[in-house]
Amino acid sequence: MSQYLTEKVQEKRKAIDLSHHLSDLSRARATSPLKGLARYFGRPDLISLAGGMPNEAYFPFAAISGDALVPDSFSLASNQSESSLSWFWKLFGSRKEKTTSISIPKYPATKDDITLKVALQYGTATGLPQLQKFINELVEKIYQPAYSDWTTLVQTGNTDGWGRAVTTLCNPGEAFITEDWTYPSALAGSAPHGIHPVGVLMDDQGMRSEELRKLLAEWDESVRGCKRPHVMYTVPVGQNPTGVTMGLDRKKEIYDICVEYDVIIVEDDPYYFLQMGSYGAKLDRASQAMHADPESWLSSLAPSYVKYVIDYQGRVIRLDTFSKTIAPGSRLGFYTCNPRFAERLERAGEVSTQAPCGFGQSLIAQLLTTWKYEGYVRWLQGLAVQYKSRRDFLLDALREEFHMQVSVGTTSSWKGCTVYTASAKPKTGSSRMLEKRAYGSKALFSLVPPTSGMFVWLKLHFENVPGFQPDEEPNTMEMKLWVKLAEAGVLIGPGRYFASDQEDASPVDGHFRIAFSYASEEDFTKAVKIFGEVLREFFQEQ
Ligand SMILES: Cc1ncc(COP(=O)(O)O)c(C=O)c1O
């Protein structure tokens, strides 16, 4: 019987002891003496003269109230115009947004109330108990961790989550494993600590397992200048910047290699609920309705690494954030990991942020407890449909602007995927001639439609720019084109910003990351037109 099945059949075990991964910094952390007093705070008969707490009578907020959208504000039917016209309805008031009021009083009316007395006071790094309870329910029902003593802990968003995790696990001079292309702030956060990334080649599911095994098996400390990495940073869903998503089988393969080489996985997963399925032609979309039943929808999502079929040892630190599902300004997220790591991360939190901001915690906790688990899941479903419509709109607009040839990928990174390769559409001529010219014209860029997240990743074919020199300085073409686009009024992400190895970005394969998460349909349409004109000029395809 496989290890996974054996684990499933048996009673859930506790996480194994992985404390040998802790960094010197993390081991040296003691409990903050003042925070150590906090465990007495809940006692009703306690007269506290110990802490430097301001009396809540001096908090100028008597209550905080707000209007929150209702969980089913966004339809489950894929209907782009509903979202894009919402500004119009709001402006003219003909279809008002449906809201529910939430209010946080300073003092409790019942014992379970979220109050400003507590939320705005000094507290522990574990955050508001009501929020913790909601988060635990979410993790238990959705991610379904494999071991019994999994623990959650609030943080101030995944950037902070990774920042704290990397210094808790790595010493200066060490390396960590990551995807070849990755989230730049994760690199910028670890670099000043002298902790550097080692990229692993990717394909349409993200990190390639055979490449990971090769890297670890062939690691030569004397050549690399540091010991074999024992930490991985990965973005497995709607990967930033490439948009790819890793399925269960690949996750199991990667996990098994991490068990074999004793590697801790830090799973940064902000786009988990923005899994939207494949991109299809307009006509096919009606038949691709989202699963209306929340449970079927949740079980259709690629599972987290912490799920019972994968992380049976407790070697994954999962990072969740409310940035993409509620609002980035909430600066709120949470870890799910083994209790030993959670305790060390808590120690790191209590001497830096102390705890996430009380305004954000109380508002989000009140919103979530008002919506309840079912309401939040319904909200998330609605968001997934919104992002799907946005992705479809952008890809449709690119297909309008360019001639797109559809093929099955043959390169190692896109093997077997549906690849769209764009060439310039001729501007004038008879339709027969246009077709002929379009067919014969050169490739400008290629893409694989993403199935999750917020980004479309373009591979530019600079080899088709007249006068292209293969030995030109790396990234020069990419930046030249990027500047031309910026000057023409369209700002997109230059691929080089996302390279895990800044030295090794290939000059031929320039890349751009386009976010479909923010702009209006009108702006997308304008931007794609400008993109088309600038590209035609750059590739001299008039
Ligand atoms: C992979 C990844 N991690 C983290 C973040 C930032 O998350 P947070 O706002 O929670 O710090 C982003 C946002 O762009 C991201 O793409």
The ligand as an SDF file (V2000), in Angstrom:
LIG
                    3D

 16 16  0  0  0  0  0  0  0  0999 V2000
    3.3480   35.0650   -4.9440 C   0  0  0  0  0  0  0  0  0  0  0  0
    2.9400   36.2400   -4.1360 C   0  0  0  0  0  0  0  0  0  0  0  0
    3.1760   36.2570   -2.8270 N   0  0  0  0  0  0  0  0  0  0  0  0
    2.7970   37.2980   -2.0650 C   0  0  0  0  0  0  0  0  0  0  0  0
    2.1700   38.3920   -2.6150 C   0  0  0  0  0  0  0  0  0  0  0  0
    1.8200   39.5330   -1.7350 C   0  0  0  0  0  0  0  0  0  0  0  0
    0.9370   39.1120   -0.7690 O   0  0  0  0  0  0  0  0  0  0  0  0
    0.5870   39.9870    0.5030 P   0  0  0  0  0  0  0  0  0  0  0  0
   -0.1770   41.1660    0.0520 O   0  0  0  0  0  0  0  0  0  0  0  0
   -0.2010   39.0540    1.3200 O   0  0  0  0  0  0  0  0  0  0  0  0
    1.8750   40.3840    1.1650 O   0  0  0  0  0  0  0  0  0  0  0  0
    1.9010   38.4220   -3.9740 C   0  0  0  0  0  0  0  0  0  0  0  0
    1.2250   39.5890   -4.5660 C   0  0  0  0  0  0  0  0  0  0  0  0
    1.4540   40.0770   -5.5860 O   0  0  0  0  0  0  0  0  0  0  0  0
    2.2950   37.3170   -4.7600 C   0  0  0  0  0  0  0  0  0  0  0  0
    2.0720   37.2740   -6.0770 O   0  0  0  0  0  0  0  0  0  0  0  0
  1  2  1  0
  2  3  1  0
  2 15  2  0
  3  4  2  0
  4  5  1  0
  5  6  1  0
  5 12  2  0
  6  7  1  0
  7  8  1  0
  8  9  2  0
  8 10  1  0
  8 11  1  0
 12 13  1  0
 12 15  1  0
 13 14  2  0
 15 16  1  0
M  END
$$$$
